[in-house]
Amino acid sequence: VAMGEGGSKETPATGVARRSWEDEIKSGKFDRSKSGFTSFISNKVEGSKYLPEKDRYHLYLAKACPWATRMEIIVRLTGMTEYFPITFVDPVFAPIGEGRSGWVFTQDYPDDLTHKDTFYQVYLHYHPDYEGKATTPMLLDKKTGTIVCNESRDMLKSLCWGCQELHAPGTPDYYPRDKAEVIDEWMDKIYDPLLNGVYKCGFTSDQAAYDKQIEAMFSILDELDQHLSKNKWMLGDEFSVLDLVVGVTLTRFDAVYYVHFMCCKKHIYEYEYLSNFTRAFYQIPEVKASTDIDVCRQHYFKSHYAIAPMKIIAALNPKADLSLPHNRDELFPSK
């Protein structure tokens, strides 16, 4: 029995999961659930429920999750760590009720805010009728006791646009509005073949679907390699959220996706420009502080029993070391 906020007891009947990753692969293909909460923080919209304020919001993240790592990085880059405290879930899935597994809290990864045992119970604590999947990242509003958002793209806009007055002085514009259309077009373009594509490759039980997906994935990787042969960052000379979105997937690729999700046509380190882009991205101090490759590997190899039932963490090729030198600055000297 989990203890709720303020010591109230929650019965197992009301705290069990109603959906998890297992439900998304039942058909033999990976069918990702849509996010259930898509509100924004803003003081620019009349009647906005969520305003940028101190001591109001809380982030629930998973160190292993690329979508969640985006949030930790942008919070660090904008100097907003004091405004957005973070609770991390345990990296290894565990039972969450009804034969499902998912994110949980443990002695090493406690939830000091609601004192729940599973992340699903946190969702139900604030929204008892919720029937979706308990995903990270999740942005919570403690003031109203509601979940603001669990869609990472919307959350990036909240943190970059809606919370601009909370940014540290001199913070660059990581999501420039005059380039938002280009950023969103790129995000749409890479989502299915790459960002979500690694999961579609790993969780499919259909050979034809895998073959089609792997071709799409490496086609977009080839295109990105060519694009980054002419541009230091995705938009040119300036680092943006687009680099963040691309980078968090690429940092996990050789370490996890290549083996675990059978994305094994080519390593990222075999690409001339993608490899040094990925190392340059990872070696940004705020990115490195937010990225734990060992935890990522622990999560994927020990959580997805449908793929890796023996829970053995595969060996990592030394060439995939993200701390190796890169030549981005030599290729693209500062103007």
C-alpha positions as CSV (number, residue, x, y, z in Angstrom):
1,V,0.0,0.0,0.0
2,A,1.4,3.4,-1.0
3,M,1.3,6.4,1.2
4,G,-0.2,9.5,-0.5
5,E,0.7,13.1,0.2
6,G,0.1,14.0,3.7
7,G,0.1,10.3,4.7
8,S,-3.3,9.3,3.2
9,K,-3.4,5.7,2.1
10,E,-4.1,4.6,-1.4
11,T,-5.5,1.2,-2.1
12,P,-4.0,-1.1,-4.8
13,A,-7.3,-1.0,-6.6
14,T,-7.0,2.7,-7.2
15,G,-3.3,2.7,-7.8
16,V,-2.8,0.1,-10.5
17,A,-1.7,1.0,-14.0
18,R,-4.2,1.1,-16.8
19,R,-1.8,1.3,-19.7
20,S,1.9,0.6,-20.3
21,W,4.5,-0.1,-23.0
22,E,3.3,-3.7,-23.1
23,D,0.0,-2.5,-24.5
24,E,1.8,-0.6,-27.3
25,I,3.4,-3.7,-28.7
26,K,0.5,-6.2,-28.5
27,S,-0.2,-5.9,-32.2
28,G,3.4,-6.8,-33.1
29,K,4.1,-3.2,-34.1
30,F,5.0,-0.3,-31.8
31,D,2.0,2.0,-31.5
32,R,3.1,4.9,-29.2
33,S,0.3,6.4,-27.1
34,K,-0.6,10.1,-27.6
35,S,0.3,12.4,-24.7
36,G,-2.7,13.1,-22.4
37,F,-1.6,16.6,-21.2
38,T,-0.6,19.4,-23.6
39,S,-1.0,22.7,-21.7
40,F,1.6,25.5,-21.7
41,I,3.1,27.8,-19.2
42,S,2.6,31.4,-20.4
43,N,1.7,34.9,-19.3
44,K,1.3,36.1,-22.9
45,V,-2.1,34.3,-23.4
46,E,-5.1,35.9,-21.8
47,G,-6.7,33.6,-19.2
48,S,-3.7,31.3,-19.1
49,K,-4.0,28.9,-16.2
50,Y,-0.3,28.3,-15.8
51,L,2.0,31.3,-15.3
52,P,5.8,31.4,-15.0
53,E,6.3,31.5,-11.2
54,K,8.8,30.4,-8.7
55,D,8.1,27.5,-6.3
56,R,5.2,26.3,-8.4
57,Y,6.3,23.6,-10.8
58,H,8.0,20.2,-10.5
59,L,9.4,17.9,-13.2
60,Y,9.3,14.1,-13.2
61,L,12.0,12.7,-15.4
62,A,13.8,9.5,-16.3
63,K,17.5,9.7,-16.9
64,A,17.2,7.0,-19.5
65,C,14.4,8.6,-21.5
66,P,15.5,10.8,-24.4
67,W,12.3,12.8,-24.3
68,A,12.9,13.5,-20.6
69,T,16.6,14.3,-21.0
70,R,15.6,17.2,-23.4
71,M,13.9,18.9,-20.4
72,E,16.8,18.4,-18.0
73,I,19.2,19.9,-20.5
74,I,17.1,22.9,-21.4
75,V,16.5,23.6,-17.7
76,R,20.2,23.6,-17.1
77,L,21.0,25.7,-20.3
78,T,18.5,28.4,-19.3
79,G,19.6,28.5,-15.7
80,M,16.2,27.5,-14.3
81,T,17.1,24.6,-12.0
82,E,15.8,26.5,-8.9
83,Y,12.4,27.0,-10.6
84,F,12.0,23.4,-11.8
85,P,13.1,20.9,-9.2
86,I,13.3,17.3,-10.6
87,T,12.3,13.9,-9.3
88,F,13.9,11.0,-11.2
89,V,12.2,7.6,-11.5
90,D,14.3,4.4,-11.1
91,P,15.8,3.5,-14.5
92,V,14.7,-0.2,-14.4
93,F,11.0,-1.0,-15.0
94,A,9.2,-2.9,-12.2
95,P,5.6,-4.3,-11.7
96,I,3.0,-1.5,-11.6
97,G,-0.2,-3.6,-11.4
98,E,-2.4,-5.6,-13.8
99,G,0.6,-7.5,-15.1
100,R,2.2,-4.4,-16.4
101,S,5.7,-2.9,-15.8
102,G,6.8,0.7,-15.8
103,W,8.6,3.5,-13.9
104,V,8.8,3.1,-10.2
105,F,10.4,4.8,-7.1
106,T,12.9,3.0,-5.0
107,Q,15.2,3.7,-2.1
108,D,17.8,5.1,-4.5
109,Y,15.1,7.0,-6.5
110,P,12.5,8.2,-4.0
111,D,9.5,10.4,-4.7
112,D,9.7,12.9,-1.9
113,L,6.8,15.0,-3.3
114,T,3.9,12.5,-3.2
115,H,5.7,9.5,-1.6
116,K,4.2,7.0,-4.1
117,D,5.6,3.6,-5.1
118,T,5.0,3.8,-8.8
119,F,4.9,6.7,-11.3
120,Y,1.5,5.7,-12.4
121,Q,0.3,6.3,-8.9
122,V,1.5,9.9,-9.2
123,Y,-0.6,10.4,-12.3
124,L,-3.6,9.0,-10.5
125,H,-2.9,11.1,-7.4
126,Y,-3.5,14.2,-9.5
127,H,-5.9,12.8,-12.1
128,P,-7.8,9.8,-10.7
129,D,-9.6,9.1,-14.0
130,Y,-6.4,9.0,-16.1
131,E,-6.2,5.9,-18.3
132,G,-3.2,6.6,-20.5
133,K,0.4,5.6,-20.0
134,A,2.6,7.2,-17.2
135,T,5.3,8.8,-19.3
136,T,8.2,11.0,-18.7
137,P,8.8,13.9,-19.0
138,M,5.9,15.1,-16.9
139,L,5.5,18.7,-15.7
140,L,3.4,19.2,-12.6
141,D,1.8,22.3,-11.2
142,K,1.9,22.1,-7.4
143,K,-0.3,25.2,-7.0
144,T,-3.4,23.7,-8.8
145,G,-2.5,20.1,-8.2
146,T,-2.7,19.3,-11.9
147,I,-0.4,17.9,-14.6
148,V,0.5,20.7,-17.0
149,C,2.1,18.6,-19.8
150,N,3.6,15.3,-20.6
151,E,4.4,16.1,-24.3
152,S,8.1,17.0,-24.7
153,R,7.7,19.2,-27.7
154,D,5.1,21.3,-26.0
155,M,7.1,21.4,-22.8
156,L,10.2,22.7,-24.7
157,K,8.0,25.6,-25.9
158,S,6.8,26.3,-22.3
159,L,10.4,26.3,-21.0
160,C,11.9,28.4,-23.9
161,W,9.0,30.8,-24.6
162,G,6.6,30.8,-21.6
163,C,9.3,31.0,-19.0
164,Q,11.7,33.4,-20.7
165,E,11.4,35.9,-17.8
166,L,12.8,33.1,-15.5
167,H,15.9,32.5,-17.7
168,A,19.3,33.5,-16.4
169,P,20.5,36.8,-17.7
170,G,22.2,36.5,-21.1
171,T,20.6,33.1,-21.9
172,P,20.6,32.6,-25.7
173,D,17.3,32.1,-27.6
174,Y,17.3,28.3,-28.0
175,Y,13.9,28.3,-29.8
176,P,13.9,31.4,-31.9
177,R,10.4,32.2,-33.1
178,D,11.6,33.4,-36.5
179,K,13.0,29.9,-37.0
180,A,10.3,27.9,-35.2
181,E,8.7,26.8,-38.5
182,V,12.0,25.3,-39.7
183,I,12.6,23.7,-36.3
184,D,9.1,22.1,-36.3
185,E,9.5,20.9,-39.9
186,W,12.7,19.2,-39.0
187,M,11.2,17.7,-35.9
188,D,8.3,16.3,-37.9
189,K,10.7,15.0,-40.5
190,I,12.9,13.0,-38.1
191,Y,10.2,11.9,-35.7
192,D,8.9,8.7,-37.4
193,P,12.1,7.4,-39.1
194,L,14.5,8.2,-36.3
195,L,13.3,9.5,-32.9
196,N,10.4,7.0,-32.7
197,G,11.8,4.8,-35.4
198,V,14.4,3.2,-33.1
199,Y,11.5,1.9,-31.0
200,K,9.5,0.8,-34.0
201,C,12.5,-1.3,-35.1
202,G,13.1,-2.8,-31.7
203,F,9.5,-3.7,-30.8
204,T,8.2,-5.0,-34.1
205,S,7.6,-8.7,-34.7
206,D,7.0,-8.2,-38.4
207,Q,10.1,-8.6,-40.7
208,A,8.7,-6.5,-43.5
209,A,7.9,-3.7,-41.1
210,Y,11.4,-3.9,-39.7
211,D,13.0,-3.9,-43.1
212,K,11.0,-0.8,-44.2
213,Q,11.7,1.0,-40.9
214,I,15.4,0.4,-40.9
215,E,15.7,1.7,-44.5
216,A,13.8,4.9,-43.5
217,M,16.0,5.3,-40.4
218,F,19.4,5.1,-42.2
219,S,18.1,7.3,-45.1
220,I,17.4,10.1,-42.6
221,L,20.7,9.5,-40.9
222,D,22.5,9.8,-44.2
223,E,20.6,13.0,-44.8
224,L,21.5,14.4,-41.4
225,D,25.2,13.5,-42.0
226,Q,25.2,15.5,-45.2
227,H,23.4,18.4,-43.6
228,L,25.9,18.5,-40.8
229,S,28.8,18.4,-43.2
230,K,27.7,22.0,-44.1
231,N,26.4,23.2,-40.8
232,K,28.0,23.2,-37.3
233,W,24.6,22.9,-35.7
234,M,21.3,22.0,-37.3
235,L,20.4,25.7,-37.9
236,G,23.9,26.8,-38.8
237,D,26.2,28.5,-36.3
238,E,23.8,28.7,-33.4
239,F,22.9,25.9,-31.1
240,S,19.1,25.4,-30.7
241,V,16.5,23.0,-29.4
242,L,16.7,21.1,-32.7
243,D,20.2,20.1,-31.9
244,L,19.0,19.0,-28.5
245,V,16.2,16.9,-30.0
246,V,18.6,15.2,-32.5
247,G,21.4,14.9,-30.0
248,V,19.7,13.0,-27.2
249,T,18.8,10.2,-29.6
250,L,22.2,10.1,-31.3
251,T,24.0,9.9,-27.9
252,R,22.0,6.7,-27.1
253,F,22.3,5.2,-30.6
254,D,25.6,3.2,-30.5
255,A,25.3,2.5,-26.8
256,V,21.8,1.1,-26.8
257,Y,19.8,1.2,-30.1
258,Y,22.4,-0.4,-32.3
259,V,22.2,-3.6,-30.4
260,H,19.0,-3.5,-28.3
261,F,16.7,-2.3,-31.0
262,M,18.6,-3.9,-33.9
263,C,19.5,-0.6,-35.5
264,C,22.7,-2.2,-36.7
265,K,23.2,-1.2,-40.3
266,K,25.8,1.3,-39.2
267,H,27.2,2.9,-36.1
268,I,27.0,6.6,-35.5
269,Y,30.8,6.6,-35.1
270,E,31.1,5.4,-38.7
271,Y,29.5,8.6,-39.9
272,E,32.1,11.4,-40.4
273,Y,29.9,14.3,-39.5
274,L,27.2,12.8,-37.3
275,S,29.9,11.3,-35.1
276,N,31.7,14.6,-34.4
277,F,28.3,16.4,-34.0
278,T,27.2,13.8,-31.4
279,R,30.5,14.1,-29.5
280,A,30.4,17.9,-29.7
281,F,26.8,17.9,-28.4
282,Y,27.5,15.5,-25.6
283,Q,30.6,17.5,-24.4
284,I,28.5,20.6,-23.8
285,P,28.7,20.8,-19.9
286,E,25.0,21.0,-19.4
287,V,24.4,18.1,-21.8
288,K,27.0,15.9,-20.2
289,A,25.7,16.7,-16.7
290,S,22.2,15.5,-17.9
291,T,23.3,12.4,-19.7
292,D,24.2,9.1,-18.0
293,I,24.9,6.5,-20.7
294,D,25.4,3.7,-18.1
295,V,21.9,4.4,-16.7
296,C,20.5,4.4,-20.2
297,R,22.0,1.0,-20.9
298,Q,20.8,-0.3,-17.6
299,H,17.2,0.8,-18.4
300,Y,16.9,-0.6,-21.9
301,F,18.7,-3.9,-21.4
302,K,17.0,-4.7,-18.0
303,S,13.5,-3.3,-18.6
304,H,12.4,-4.6,-22.0
305,Y,12.0,-8.3,-21.2
306,A,10.2,-8.8,-24.5
307,I,13.5,-8.0,-26.3
308,A,16.1,-8.9,-23.7
309,P,14.6,-11.5,-21.3
310,M,18.0,-12.4,-19.8
311,K,18.7,-8.8,-18.8
312,I,22.3,-8.9,-19.9
313,I,23.8,-5.5,-20.6
314,A,25.7,-5.8,-23.9
315,A,29.3,-4.8,-24.3
316,L,30.0,-1.2,-25.5
317,N,32.3,-0.6,-28.4
318,P,35.2,1.7,-27.3
319,K,34.8,3.6,-30.6
320,A,31.4,4.7,-29.3
321,D,33.0,6.7,-26.4
322,L,31.3,10.2,-26.6
323,S,34.2,11.8,-24.8
324,L,36.6,11.2,-27.7
325,P,37.8,14.4,-29.4
326,H,35.8,16.0,-32.2
327,N,36.6,18.5,-34.9
328,R,33.5,20.6,-35.1
329,D,35.3,23.8,-34.1
330,E,38.0,23.2,-36.7
331,L,35.4,22.5,-39.5
332,F,33.4,25.5,-38.5
333,P,35.6,28.2,-36.9
334,S,33.8,31.1,-35.1
335,K,33.1,34.0,-37.3
